[in-house]
Amino acid sequence: MAQKIKELARKHSVPIVENKPLARTLFKTIDIGGFIPRELYKAVAEVLAYVYRLKGIRK
């Protein structure tokens, strides 16, 4: 599944942020559309902040 997502991202020039421990934890602990557990807020926020910085650079 992850490989297919990365392949599609590359095909459409979408930046990829890899954080395997976070991805595995999210995959194991929440359902699609579920809430992010409080203990993962900081890690998810760091990824989102990085993505928003990239988005600003690409404009």
Secondary structure by P-SEA (a helix, b strand, c coil): caaaaaaaaaaabbbbbbbaaaaaaaaacccccccccccaaaaaaaaaaaaaaaaaaac
